[in-house]
Amino acid sequence: MAIVGTLQHVDVPSLLELARQLPSAALLLYTPEQRATIFVQHNEVVHAVAGHRTGLSVLHDLLAVKQGVCVLNEGVASPERTI
């Protein structure tokens, strides 16, 4: 399952709540400045990556993103754990 939308209609925290309902998921965020991914496994955010940056600071920045395209993909495992 994939859900595609824009961040003008839904915010990142709401998308993460939806992702937390799935066994595993990847939330891809495409903004004018960057491409980023947040991974969720077993109701937990486990990894966030934007360019060469990873971890909690990236997640914090992404929670405030207000523009761009989002894609929520079910069944995607995280390549690593940084959170």
PyMOL Python script that loads the backbone (N, CA, C, O; Angstrom):
from pymol import cmd

cmd.read_pdbstr("""\
ATOM      1  N   MET A   1       0.839  -1.177   0.000  1.00  0.00           N
ATOM      2  CA  MET A   1       0.000   0.000   0.000  1.00  0.00           C
ATOM      3  C   MET A   1       0.885   1.241   0.000  1.00  0.00           C
ATOM      4  O   MET A   1       1.878   1.298   0.726  1.00  0.00           O
ATOM      5  N   ALA A   2       0.534   2.216  -0.798  1.00  0.00           N
ATOM      6  CA  ALA A   2       1.225   3.503  -0.805  1.00  0.00           C
ATOM      7  C   ALA A   2       0.182   4.613  -0.776  1.00  0.00           C
ATOM      8  O   ALA A   2      -0.825   4.566  -1.482  1.00  0.00           O
ATOM      9  N   ILE A   3       0.448   5.595   0.045  1.00  0.00           N
ATOM     10  CA  ILE A   3      -0.399   6.783   0.116  1.00  0.00           C
ATOM     11  C   ILE A   3       0.458   7.954  -0.336  1.00  0.00           C
ATOM     12  O   ILE A   3       1.556   8.160   0.181  1.00  0.00           O
ATOM     13  N   VAL A   4      -0.032   8.712  -1.288  1.00  0.00           N
ATOM     14  CA  VAL A   4       0.698   9.851  -1.838  1.00  0.00           C
ATOM     15  C   VAL A   4      -0.130  11.105  -1.615  1.00  0.00           C
ATOM     16  O   VAL A   4      -1.346  11.094  -1.805  1.00  0.00           O
ATOM     17  N   GLY A   5       0.520  12.176  -1.216  1.00  0.00           N
ATOM     18  CA  GLY A   5      -0.195  13.431  -1.001  1.00  0.00           C
ATOM     19  C   GLY A   5       0.773  14.592  -0.893  1.00  0.00           C
ATOM     20  O   GLY A   5       1.968  14.452  -1.154  1.00  0.00           O
ATOM     21  N   THR A   6       0.241  15.737  -0.506  1.00  0.00           N
ATOM     22  CA  THR A   6       1.070  16.918  -0.305  1.00  0.00           C
ATOM     23  C   THR A   6       0.998  17.338   1.156  1.00  0.00           C
ATOM     24  O   THR A   6       0.015  17.081   1.851  1.00  0.00           O
ATOM     25  N   LEU A   7       2.052  17.981   1.594  1.00  0.00           N
ATOM     26  CA  LEU A   7       2.110  18.416   2.985  1.00  0.00           C
ATOM     27  C   LEU A   7       1.272  19.668   3.235  1.00  0.00           C
ATOM     28  O   LEU A   7       1.202  20.149   4.366  1.00  0.00           O
ATOM     29  N   GLN A   8       0.650  20.190   2.208  1.00  0.00           N
ATOM     30  CA  GLN A   8      -0.266  21.313   2.389  1.00  0.00           C
ATOM     31  C   GLN A   8      -1.592  20.827   2.959  1.00  0.00           C
ATOM     32  O   GLN A   8      -2.347  21.607   3.539  1.00  0.00           O
ATOM     33  N   HIS A   9      -1.878  19.520   2.794  1.00  0.00           N
ATOM     34  CA  HIS A   9      -3.154  18.968   3.238  1.00  0.00           C
ATOM     35  C   HIS A   9      -3.051  18.139   4.505  1.00  0.00           C
ATOM     36  O   HIS A   9      -4.063  17.909   5.168  1.00  0.00           O
ATOM     37  N   VAL A  10      -1.865  17.689   4.857  1.00  0.00           N
ATOM     38  CA  VAL A  10      -1.658  16.873   6.045  1.00  0.00           C
ATOM     39  C   VAL A  10      -0.251  17.143   6.566  1.00  0.00           C
ATOM     40  O   VAL A  10       0.665  17.379   5.779  1.00  0.00           O
ATOM     41  N   ASP A  11      -0.072  17.110   7.878  1.00  0.00           N
ATOM     42  CA  ASP A  11       1.249  17.397   8.429  1.00  0.00           C
ATOM     43  C   ASP A  11       2.025  16.112   8.723  1.00  0.00           C
ATOM     44  O   ASP A  11       1.448  15.026   8.774  1.00  0.00           O
ATOM     45  N   VAL A  12       3.326  16.249   8.912  1.00  0.00           N
ATOM     46  CA  VAL A  12       4.194  15.104   9.135  1.00  0.00           C
ATOM     47  C   VAL A  12       3.819  14.333  10.403  1.00  0.00           C
ATOM     48  O   VAL A  12       3.783  13.104  10.359  1.00  0.00           O
ATOM     49  N   PRO A  13       3.536  14.999  11.536  1.00  0.00           N
ATOM     50  CA  PRO A  13       3.139  14.226  12.718  1.00  0.00           C
ATOM     51  C   PRO A  13       1.898  13.353  12.480  1.00  0.00           C
ATOM     52  O   PRO A  13       1.831  12.237  12.996  1.00  0.00           O
ATOM     53  N   SER A  14       0.931  13.833  11.720  1.00  0.00           N
ATOM     54  CA  SER A  14      -0.261  13.025  11.423  1.00  0.00           C
ATOM     55  C   SER A  14       0.093  11.820  10.559  1.00  0.00           C
ATOM     56  O   SER A  14      -0.448  10.731  10.755  1.00  0.00           O
ATOM     57  N   LEU A  15       0.991  12.012   9.614  1.00  0.00           N
ATOM     58  CA  LEU A  15       1.429  10.896   8.771  1.00  0.00           C
ATOM     59  C   LEU A  15       2.186   9.852   9.586  1.00  0.00           C
ATOM     60  O   LEU A  15       2.049   8.652   9.349  1.00  0.00           O
ATOM     61  N   LEU A  16       2.979  10.309  10.539  1.00  0.00           N
ATOM     62  CA  LEU A  16       3.698   9.362  11.392  1.00  0.00           C
ATOM     63  C   LEU A  16       2.740   8.567  12.273  1.00  0.00           C
ATOM     64  O   LEU A  16       2.970   7.386  12.531  1.00  0.00           O
ATOM     65  N   GLU A  17       1.676   9.202  12.733  1.00  0.00           N
ATOM     66  CA  GLU A  17       0.665   8.464  13.505  1.00  0.00           C
ATOM     67  C   GLU A  17       0.061   7.352  12.666  1.00  0.00           C
ATOM     68  O   GLU A  17      -0.150   6.242  13.154  1.00  0.00           O
ATOM     69  N   LEU A  18      -0.214   7.647  11.420  1.00  0.00           N
ATOM     70  CA  LEU A  18      -0.737   6.630  10.512  1.00  0.00           C
ATOM     71  C   LEU A  18       0.297   5.528  10.289  1.00  0.00           C
ATOM     72  O   LEU A  18      -0.048   4.347  10.312  1.00  0.00           O
ATOM     73  N   ALA A  19       1.545   5.896  10.077  1.00  0.00           N
ATOM     74  CA  ALA A  19       2.614   4.922   9.855  1.00  0.00           C
ATOM     75  C   ALA A  19       2.799   4.012  11.063  1.00  0.00           C
ATOM     76  O   ALA A  19       3.121   2.834  10.912  1.00  0.00           O
ATOM     77  N   ARG A  20       2.600   4.551  12.253  1.00  0.00           N
ATOM     78  CA  ARG A  20       2.767   3.758  13.475  1.00  0.00           C
ATOM     79  C   ARG A  20       1.710   2.667  13.614  1.00  0.00           C
ATOM     80  O   ARG A  20       1.866   1.770  14.442  1.00  0.00           O
ATOM     81  N   GLN A  21       0.658   2.724  12.837  1.00  0.00           N
ATOM     82  CA  GLN A  21      -0.380   1.695  12.868  1.00  0.00           C
ATOM     83  C   GLN A  21       0.005   0.480  12.019  1.00  0.00           C
ATOM     84  O   GLN A  21      -0.675  -0.546  12.053  1.00  0.00           O
ATOM     85  N   LEU A  22       1.092   0.599  11.263  1.00  0.00           N
ATOM     86  CA  LEU A  22       1.531  -0.467  10.364  1.00  0.00           C
ATOM     87  C   LEU A  22       2.710  -1.225  10.989  1.00  0.00           C
ATOM     88  O   LEU A  22       3.444  -0.657  11.798  1.00  0.00           O
ATOM     89  N   PRO A  23       2.898  -2.492  10.628  1.00  0.00           N
ATOM     90  CA  PRO A  23       4.050  -3.230  11.162  1.00  0.00           C
ATOM     91  C   PRO A  23       5.390  -2.587  10.805  1.00  0.00           C
ATOM     92  O   PRO A  23       6.300  -2.539  11.633  1.00  0.00           O
ATOM     93  N   SER A  24       5.505  -2.098   9.578  1.00  0.00           N
ATOM     94  CA  SER A  24       6.695  -1.353   9.156  1.00  0.00           C
ATOM     95  C   SER A  24       6.290  -0.432   8.014  1.00  0.00           C
ATOM     96  O   SER A  24       5.399  -0.741   7.224  1.00  0.00           O
ATOM     97  N   ALA A  25       6.968   0.707   7.951  1.00  0.00           N
ATOM     98  CA  ALA A  25       6.625   1.688   6.918  1.00  0.00           C
ATOM     99  C   ALA A  25       7.779   2.670   6.724  1.00  0.00           C
ATOM    100  O   ALA A  25       8.622   2.855   7.601  1.00  0.00           O
ATOM    101  N   ALA A  26       7.786   3.287   5.553  1.00  0.00           N
ATOM    102  CA  ALA A  26       8.728   4.358   5.245  1.00  0.00           C
ATOM    103  C   ALA A  26       7.925   5.557   4.771  1.00  0.00           C
ATOM    104  O   ALA A  26       7.104   5.447   3.861  1.00  0.00           O
ATOM    105  N   LEU A  27       8.166   6.693   5.388  1.00  0.00           N
ATOM    106  CA  LEU A  27       7.535   7.942   4.984  1.00  0.00           C
ATOM    107  C   LEU A  27       8.582   8.752   4.236  1.00  0.00           C
ATOM    108  O   LEU A  27       9.556   9.222   4.825  1.00  0.00           O
ATOM    109  N   LEU A  28       8.374   8.911   2.936  1.00  0.00           N
ATOM    110  CA  LEU A  28       9.291   9.692   2.109  1.00  0.00           C
ATOM    111  C   LEU A  28       8.753  11.108   1.991  1.00  0.00           C
ATOM    112  O   LEU A  28       7.563  11.317   1.757  1.00  0.00           O
ATOM    113  N   LEU A  29       9.637  12.066   2.155  1.00  0.00           N
ATOM    114  CA  LEU A  29       9.280  13.482   2.064  1.00  0.00           C
ATOM    115  C   LEU A  29      10.156  14.137   1.002  1.00  0.00           C
ATOM    116  O   LEU A  29      11.384  14.101   1.079  1.00  0.00           O
ATOM    117  N   TYR A  30       9.507  14.729   0.021  1.00  0.00           N
ATOM    118  CA  TYR A  30      10.206  15.437  -1.055  1.00  0.00           C
ATOM    119  C   TYR A  30       9.874  16.916  -0.925  1.00  0.00           C
ATOM    120  O   TYR A  30       8.736  17.328  -1.150  1.00  0.00           O
ATOM    121  N   THR A  31      10.872  17.709  -0.563  1.00  0.00           N
ATOM    122  CA  THR A  31      10.671  19.144  -0.412  1.00  0.00           C
ATOM    123  C   THR A  31      11.550  19.857  -1.434  1.00  0.00           C
ATOM    124  O   THR A  31      12.398  19.230  -2.068  1.00  0.00           O
ATOM    125  N   PRO A  32      11.352  21.167  -1.597  1.00  0.00           N
ATOM    126  CA  PRO A  32      12.231  21.888  -2.516  1.00  0.00           C
ATOM    127  C   PRO A  32      13.710  21.800  -2.124  1.00  0.00           C
ATOM    128  O   PRO A  32      14.587  21.900  -2.983  1.00  0.00           O
ATOM    129  N   GLU A  33      13.986  21.615  -0.829  1.00  0.00           N
ATOM    130  CA  GLU A  33      15.362  21.602  -0.341  1.00  0.00           C
ATOM    131  C   GLU A  33      15.981  20.215  -0.244  1.00  0.00           C
ATOM    132  O   GLU A  33      17.202  20.080  -0.329  1.00  0.00           O
ATOM    133  N   GLN A  34      15.152  19.170  -0.064  1.00  0.00           N
ATOM    134  CA  GLN A  34      15.737  17.865   0.239  1.00  0.00           C
ATOM    135  C   GLN A  34      14.782  16.713  -0.036  1.00  0.00           C
ATOM    136  O   GLN A  34      13.585  16.894  -0.262  1.00  0.00           O
ATOM    137  N   ARG A  35      15.360  15.539  -0.007  1.00  0.00           N
ATOM    138  CA  ARG A  35      14.603  14.289  -0.014  1.00  0.00           C
ATOM    139  C   ARG A  35      14.940  13.598   1.301  1.00  0.00           C
ATOM    140  O   ARG A  35      16.113  13.456   1.648  1.00  0.00           O
ATOM    141  N   ALA A  36      13.931  13.173   2.022  1.00  0.00           N
ATOM    142  CA  ALA A  36      14.151  12.581   3.339  1.00  0.00           C
ATOM    143  C   ALA A  36      13.243  11.380   3.532  1.00  0.00           C
ATOM    144  O   ALA A  36      12.213  11.252   2.871  1.00  0.00           O
ATOM    145  N   THR A  37      13.638  10.495   4.453  1.00  0.00           N
ATOM    146  CA  THR A  37      12.836   9.317   4.757  1.00  0.00           C
ATOM    147  C   THR A  37      12.830   9.084   6.259  1.00  0.00           C
ATOM    148  O   THR A  37      13.859   9.182   6.928  1.00  0.00           O
ATOM    149  N   ILE A  38      11.645   8.772   6.770  1.00  0.00           N
ATOM    150  CA  ILE A  38      11.479   8.381   8.168  1.00  0.00           C
ATOM    151  C   ILE A  38      10.971   6.945   8.170  1.00  0.00           C
ATOM    152  O   ILE A  38       9.990   6.628   7.497  1.00  0.00           O
ATOM    153  N   PHE A  39      11.640   6.077   8.928  1.00  0.00           N
ATOM    154  CA  PHE A  39      11.256   4.666   9.001  1.00  0.00           C
ATOM    155  C   PHE A  39      10.589   4.364  10.336  1.00  0.00           C
ATOM    156  O   PHE A  39      11.028   4.826  11.389  1.00  0.00           O
ATOM    157  N   VAL A  40       9.520   3.579  10.268  1.00  0.00           N
ATOM    158  CA  VAL A  40       8.779   3.166  11.455  1.00  0.00           C
ATOM    159  C   VAL A  40       8.709   1.646  11.470  1.00  0.00           C
ATOM    160  O   VAL A  40       8.410   1.017  10.454  1.00  0.00           O
ATOM    161  N   GLN A  41       8.990   1.060  12.636  1.00  0.00           N
ATOM    162  CA  GLN A  41       8.859  -0.384  12.811  1.00  0.00           C
ATOM    163  C   GLN A  41       8.216  -0.660  14.152  1.00  0.00           C
ATOM    164  O   GLN A  41       8.621  -0.096  15.169  1.00  0.00           O
ATOM    165  N   HIS A  42       7.224  -1.518  14.162  1.00  0.00           N
ATOM    166  CA  HIS A  42       6.559  -1.941  15.394  1.00  0.00           C
ATOM    167  C   HIS A  42       6.176  -0.755  16.274  1.00  0.00           C
ATOM    168  O   HIS A  42       6.464  -0.739  17.471  1.00  0.00           O
ATOM    169  N   ASN A  43       5.522   0.237  15.667  1.00  0.00           N
ATOM    170  CA  ASN A  43       4.980   1.385  16.385  1.00  0.00           C
ATOM    171  C   ASN A  43       6.039   2.385  16.866  1.00  0.00           C
ATOM    172  O   ASN A  43       5.735   3.255  17.681  1.00  0.00           O
ATOM    173  N   GLU A  44       7.269   2.271  16.375  1.00  0.00           N
ATOM    174  CA  GLU A  44       8.340   3.176  16.788  1.00  0.00           C
ATOM    175  C   GLU A  44       9.028   3.801  15.578  1.00  0.00           C
ATOM    176  O   GLU A  44       9.237   3.137  14.563  1.00  0.00           O
ATOM    177  N   VAL A  45       9.374   5.066  15.693  1.00  0.00           N
ATOM    178  CA  VAL A  45      10.244   5.689  14.701  1.00  0.00           C
ATOM    179  C   VAL A  45      11.654   5.207  15.018  1.00  0.00           C
ATOM    180  O   VAL A  45      12.149   5.412  16.127  1.00  0.00           O
ATOM    181  N   VAL A  46      12.304   4.565  14.041  1.00  0.00           N
ATOM    182  CA  VAL A  46      13.613   3.962  14.303  1.00  0.00           C
ATOM    183  C   VAL A  46      14.760   4.603  13.524  1.00  0.00           C
ATOM    184  O   VAL A  46      15.927   4.418  13.870  1.00  0.00           O
ATOM    185  N   HIS A  47      14.434   5.349  12.481  1.00  0.00           N
ATOM    186  CA  HIS A  47      15.504   5.905  11.640  1.00  0.00           C
ATOM    187  C   HIS A  47      14.953   7.081  10.846  1.00  0.00           C
ATOM    188  O   HIS A  47      13.820   7.046  10.365  1.00  0.00           O
ATOM    189  N   ALA A  48      15.763   8.115  10.716  1.00  0.00           N
ATOM    190  CA  ALA A  48      15.422   9.256   9.856  1.00  0.00           C
ATOM    191  C   ALA A  48      16.685   9.648   9.108  1.00  0.00           C
ATOM    192  O   ALA A  48      17.773   9.686   9.682  1.00  0.00           O
ATOM    193  N   VAL A  49      16.530   9.937   7.827  1.00  0.00           N
ATOM    194  CA  VAL A  49      17.675  10.292   7.005  1.00  0.00           C
ATOM    195  C   VAL A  49      17.281  11.393   6.023  1.00  0.00           C
ATOM    196  O   VAL A  49      16.207  11.356   5.421  1.00  0.00           O
ATOM    197  N   ALA A  50      18.168  12.369   5.877  1.00  0.00           N
ATOM    198  CA  ALA A  50      18.008  13.451   4.900  1.00  0.00           C
ATOM    199  C   ALA A  50      19.402  13.770   4.378  1.00  0.00           C
ATOM    200  O   ALA A  50      20.222  14.337   5.100  1.00  0.00           O
ATOM    201  N   GLY A  51      19.669  13.417   3.158  1.00  0.00           N
ATOM    202  CA  GLY A  51      21.016  13.602   2.620  1.00  0.00           C
ATOM    203  C   GLY A  51      21.993  12.732   3.378  1.00  0.00           C
ATOM    204  O   GLY A  51      21.812  11.518   3.470  1.00  0.00           O
ATOM    205  N   HIS A  52      23.030  13.349   3.924  1.00  0.00           N
ATOM    206  CA  HIS A  52      24.037  12.611   4.690  1.00  0.00           C
ATOM    207  C   HIS A  52      23.755  12.648   6.186  1.00  0.00           C
ATOM    208  O   HIS A  52      24.492  12.053   6.972  1.00  0.00           O
ATOM    209  N   ARG A  53      22.706  13.334   6.579  1.00  0.00           N
ATOM    210  CA  ARG A  53      22.362  13.456   8.001  1.00  0.00           C
ATOM    211  C   ARG A  53      21.398  12.338   8.405  1.00  0.00           C
ATOM    212  O   ARG A  53      20.549  11.923   7.617  1.00  0.00           O
ATOM    213  N   THR A  54      21.541  11.857   9.641  1.00  0.00           N
ATOM    214  CA  THR A  54      20.641  10.836  10.158  1.00  0.00           C
ATOM    215  C   THR A  54      20.340  11.121  11.624  1.00  0.00           C
ATOM    216  O   THR A  54      21.031  11.900  12.280  1.00  0.00           O
ATOM    217  N   GLY A  55      19.293  10.470  12.119  1.00  0.00           N
ATOM    218  CA  GLY A  55      19.032  10.489  13.550  1.00  0.00           C
ATOM    219  C   GLY A  55      17.964  11.448  14.012  1.00  0.00           C
ATOM    220  O   GLY A  55      17.158  11.960  13.235  1.00  0.00           O
ATOM    221  N   LEU A  56      17.994  11.671  15.313  1.00  0.00           N
ATOM    222  CA  LEU A  56      16.958  12.447  15.988  1.00  0.00           C
ATOM    223  C   LEU A  56      16.895  13.900  15.521  1.00  0.00           C
ATOM    224  O   LEU A  56      15.809  14.471  15.427  1.00  0.00           O
ATOM    225  N   SER A  57      18.034  14.493  15.233  1.00  0.00           N
ATOM    226  CA  SER A  57      18.014  15.898  14.780  1.00  0.00           C
ATOM    227  C   SER A  57      17.307  16.018  13.429  1.00  0.00           C
ATOM    228  O   SER A  57      16.613  17.003  13.176  1.00  0.00           O
ATOM    229  N   VAL A  58      17.481  15.029  12.572  1.00  0.00           N
ATOM    230  CA  VAL A  58      16.784  15.021  11.281  1.00  0.00           C
ATOM    231  C   VAL A  58      15.289  14.886  11.511  1.00  0.00           C
ATOM    232  O   VAL A  58      14.498  15.620  10.918  1.00  0.00           O
ATOM    233  N   LEU A  59      14.896  13.947  12.370  1.00  0.00           N
ATOM    234  CA  LEU A  59      13.475  13.768  12.672  1.00  0.00           C
ATOM    235  C   LEU A  59      12.876  15.062  13.190  1.00  0.00           C
ATOM    236  O   LEU A  59      11.794  15.462  12.759  1.00  0.00           O
ATOM    237  N   HIS A  60      13.558  15.713  14.099  1.00  0.00           N
ATOM    238  CA  HIS A  60      13.065  16.979  14.652  1.00  0.00           C
ATOM    239  C   HIS A  60      12.834  18.006  13.548  1.00  0.00           C
ATOM    240  O   HIS A  60      11.801  18.676  13.531  1.00  0.00           O
ATOM    241  N   ASP A  61      13.776  18.134  12.636  1.00  0.00           N
ATOM    242  CA  ASP A  61      13.637  19.076  11.519  1.00  0.00           C
ATOM    243  C   ASP A  61      12.465  18.700  10.611  1.00  0.00           C
ATOM    244  O   ASP A  61      11.722  19.569  10.157  1.00  0.00           O
ATOM    245  N   LEU A  62      12.308  17.412  10.353  1.00  0.00           N
ATOM    246  CA  LEU A  62      11.261  16.960   9.431  1.00  0.00           C
ATOM    247  C   LEU A  62       9.861  17.142  10.005  1.00  0.00           C
ATOM    248  O   LEU A  62       8.904  17.316   9.250  1.00  0.00           O
ATOM    249  N   LEU A  63       9.731  17.104  11.312  1.00  0.00           N
ATOM    250  CA  LEU A  63       8.414  17.308  11.924  1.00  0.00           C
ATOM    251  C   LEU A  63       7.846  18.694  11.637  1.00  0.00           C
ATOM    252  O   LEU A  63       6.635  18.900  11.709  1.00  0.00           O
ATOM    253  N   ALA A  64       8.717  19.636  11.315  1.00  0.00           N
ATOM    254  CA  ALA A  64       8.289  21.012  11.053  1.00  0.00           C
ATOM    255  C   ALA A  64       8.085  21.320   9.567  1.00  0.00           C
ATOM    256  O   ALA A  64       7.682  22.431   9.225  1.00  0.00           O
ATOM    257  N   VAL A  65       8.354  20.363   8.684  1.00  0.00           N
ATOM    258  CA  VAL A  65       8.219  20.602   7.242  1.00  0.00           C
ATOM    259  C   VAL A  65       6.760  20.859   6.888  1.00  0.00           C
ATOM    260  O   VAL A  65       5.873  20.123   7.320  1.00  0.00           O
ATOM    261  N   LYS A  66       6.512  21.903   6.104  1.00  0.00           N
ATOM    262  CA  LYS A  66       5.144  22.298   5.740  1.00  0.00           C
ATOM    263  C   LYS A  66       4.863  22.235   4.245  1.00  0.00           C
ATOM    264  O   LYS A  66       3.708  22.339   3.832  1.00  0.00           O
ATOM    265  N   GLN A  67       5.909  22.065   3.419  1.00  0.00           N
ATOM    266  CA  GLN A  67       5.733  22.030   1.969  1.00  0.00           C
ATOM    267  C   GLN A  67       6.384  20.793   1.400  1.00  0.00           C
ATOM    268  O   GLN A  67       7.402  20.322   1.906  1.00  0.00           O
ATOM    269  N   GLY A  68       5.788  20.272   0.345  1.00  0.00           N
ATOM    270  CA  GLY A  68       6.399  19.154  -0.352  1.00  0.00           C
ATOM    271  C   GLY A  68       5.409  18.039  -0.615  1.00  0.00           C
ATOM    272  O   GLY A  68       4.210  18.168  -0.370  1.00  0.00           O
ATOM    273  N   VAL A  69       5.940  16.954  -1.115  1.00  0.00           N
ATOM    274  CA  VAL A  69       5.159  15.765  -1.441  1.00  0.00           C
ATOM    275  C   VAL A  69       5.538  14.671  -0.458  1.00  0.00           C
ATOM    276  O   VAL A  69       6.701  14.544  -0.075  1.00  0.00           O
ATOM    277  N   CYS A  70       4.555  13.885  -0.054  1.00  0.00           N
ATOM    278  CA  CYS A  70       4.814  12.791   0.869  1.00  0.00           C
ATOM    279  C   CYS A  70       4.313  11.481   0.269  1.00  0.00           C
ATOM    280  O   CYS A  70       3.303  11.443  -0.434  1.00  0.00           O
ATOM    281  N   VAL A  71       5.044  10.415   0.564  1.00  0.00           N
ATOM    282  CA  VAL A  71       4.669   9.069   0.136  1.00  0.00           C
ATOM    283  C   VAL A  71       4.846   8.153   1.335  1.00  0.00           C
ATOM    284  O   VAL A  71       5.943   8.055   1.885  1.00  0.00           O
ATOM    285  N   LEU A  72       3.786   7.490   1.740  1.00  0.00           N
ATOM    286  CA  LEU A  72       3.847   6.530   2.837  1.00  0.00           C
ATOM    287  C   LEU A  72       3.767   5.128   2.241  1.00  0.00           C
ATOM    288  O   LEU A  72       2.754   4.747   1.655  1.00  0.00           O
ATOM    289  N   ASN A  73       4.844   4.371   2.398  1.00  0.00           N
ATOM    290  CA  ASN A  73       4.927   3.005   1.864  1.00  0.00           C
ATOM    291  C   ASN A  73       4.881   2.000   3.005  1.00  0.00           C
ATOM    292  O   ASN A  73       5.680   2.073   3.938  1.00  0.00           O
ATOM    293  N   GLU A  74       3.954   1.073   2.929  1.00  0.00           N
ATOM    294  CA  GLU A  74       3.840   0.021   3.928  1.00  0.00           C
ATOM    295  C   GLU A  74       4.812  -1.112   3.617  1.00  0.00           C
ATOM    296  O   GLU A  74       5.108  -1.393   2.456  1.00  0.00           O
ATOM    297  N   GLY A  75       5.307  -1.764   4.687  1.00  0.00           N
ATOM    298  CA  GLY A  75       6.127  -2.955   4.513  1.00  0.00           C
ATOM    299  C   GLY A  75       7.574  -2.699   4.163  1.00  0.00           C
ATOM    300  O   GLY A  75       8.238  -3.585   3.624  1.00  0.00           O
ATOM    301  N   VAL A  76       8.084  -1.518   4.451  1.00  0.00           N
ATOM    302  CA  VAL A  76       9.477  -1.193   4.162  1.00  0.00           C
ATOM    303  C   VAL A  76      10.269  -1.247   5.468  1.00  0.00           C
ATOM    304  O   VAL A  76       9.949  -0.542   6.425  1.00  0.00           O
ATOM    305  N   ALA A  77      11.292  -2.075   5.500  1.00  0.00           N
ATOM    306  CA  ALA A  77      12.132  -2.203   6.691  1.00  0.00           C
ATOM    307  C   ALA A  77      13.223  -1.138   6.689  1.00  0.00           C
ATOM    308  O   ALA A  77      13.715  -0.738   5.634  1.00  0.00           O
ATOM    309  N   SER A  78      13.589  -0.692   7.868  1.00  0.00           N
ATOM    310  CA  SER A  78      14.655   0.293   7.997  1.00  0.00           C
ATOM    311  C   SER A  78      16.011  -0.353   7.767  1.00  0.00           C
ATOM    312  O   SER A  78      16.253  -1.460   8.247  1.00  0.00           O
ATOM    313  N   PRO A  79      16.904   0.321   7.038  1.00  0.00           N
ATOM    314  CA  PRO A  79      18.240  -0.239   6.812  1.00  0.00           C
ATOM    315  C   PRO A  79      19.128  -0.168   8.051  1.00  0.00           C
ATOM    316  O   PRO A  79      20.116  -0.895   8.159  1.00  0.00           O
ATOM    317  N   GLU A  80      18.764   0.722   8.991  1.00  0.00           N
ATOM    318  CA  GLU A  80      19.542   0.858  10.234  1.00  0.00           C
ATOM    319  C   GLU A  80      18.671   1.543  11.284  1.00  0.00           C
ATOM    320  O   GLU A  80      17.563   1.995  10.997  1.00  0.00           O
ATOM    321  N   ARG A  81      19.197   1.609  12.503  1.00  0.00           N
ATOM    322  CA  ARG A  81      18.474   2.253  13.608  1.00  0.00           C
ATOM    323  C   ARG A  81      19.338   3.408  14.120  1.00  0.00           C
ATOM    324  O   ARG A  81      20.447   3.206  14.615  1.00  0.00           O
ATOM    325  N   THR A  82      18.797   4.624  13.987  1.00  0.00           N
ATOM    326  CA  THR A  82      19.541   5.803  14.448  1.00  0.00           C
ATOM    327  C   THR A  82      18.768   6.595  15.496  1.00  0.00           C
ATOM    328  O   THR A  82      19.238   7.620  15.989  1.00  0.00           O
ATOM    329  N   ILE A  83      17.592   6.112  15.823  1.00  0.00           N
ATOM    330  CA  ILE A  83      16.750   6.791  16.829  1.00  0.00           C
ATOM    331  C   ILE A  83      16.366   5.778  17.897  1.00  0.00           C
ATOM    332  O   ILE A  83      15.660   6.120  18.846  1.00  0.00           O
TER     333      ILE A  83
END
""", "prot")
cmd.dss("prot")
cmd.show_as("cartoon", "prot")
cmd.util.cbc("prot")
cmd.orient("prot")
